[in-house]
Amino acid sequence: ITIKINMNLNLLYCFDENYNKQAYVSISSILKNSNINLSIYIVHKDPESFAIYEKMLRENKNIESINLYKFEIPDLKFPNLENKHISLATYYRMFIEDYVPDHVDFLLYIDPDVICLNNPKNEIVKVFNELNKSKNIISARELGNKNSAREIYERLNLKGSGYFNAGVVFINYKEWLKKNVKDKLIDLMSSNYENILFWDQDVLNLYFDGNF
């Protein structure tokens, strides 16, 4: 398949009530700068707290759907959350296959504090088409490699060509489901518990290890 310019974009957000306003501004900034039709999937700690923002977003003609899911907290220990400004919500996206329906083919994950300043349509189409042709499950921006991010590489025992920033991630969701990514992420998180510093970003990099 080739993803077309007049596409319907599936956007994924994962957050709690502390980021309701930021997520609203983030989604609004995409709507303001493009005429892409958006289907939005939100995994949330307390979906009802987002209701007022959802109502305002639904007034935009380019909103196809807003799908809110309440995150069911699994009986797991999550690394590096005690006395931190980061909440459990950072780990929600490891569990997306429990929420996002399997008819979705591609997802664009965006952190709720990411703002869109220009029309992203052509870039999004380009990246998704490249991802679709590749053998990779995700596309993301490299943050460092074994030379520039030596501490991260040694701490996580990474072997691959790059460590990525997980703030904006293009996901081939069909492949994600096929590879049963969730269970593998949980296993890696548990077996590397003491070494995880940058939360789910470290866990994702452990799994993909340069294959992005």
Secondary structure as GFF3:
##gff-version 3
##sequence-region A 1 212
A	DSSP	beta_strand	8	15	.	.	.	ID=ss1
A	DSSP	three_ten_helix	17	19	.	.	.	ID=ss2
A	DSSP	alpha_helix	20	33	.	.	.	ID=ss3
A	DSSP	beta_strand	37	44	.	.	.	ID=ss4
A	DSSP	three_ten_helix	47	50	.	.	.	ID=ss5
A	DSSP	alpha_helix	51	57	.	.	.	ID=ss6
A	DSSP	beta_strand	63	70	.	.	.	ID=ss7
A	DSSP	three_ten_helix	88	98	.	.	.	ID=ss8
A	DSSP	beta_strand	106	110	.	.	.	ID=ss9
A	DSSP	alpha_helix	121	133	.	.	.	ID=ss10
A	DSSP	beta_strand	138	144	.	.	.	ID=ss11
A	DSSP	alpha_helix	150	156	.	.	.	ID=ss12
A	DSSP	beta_strand	163	172	.	.	.	ID=ss13
A	DSSP	alpha_helix	173	178	.	.	.	ID=ss14
A	DSSP	alpha_helix	181	191	.	.	.	ID=ss15
A	DSSP	three_ten_helix	193	195	.	.	.	ID=ss16
A	DSSP	alpha_helix	199	208	.	.	.	ID=ss17
###
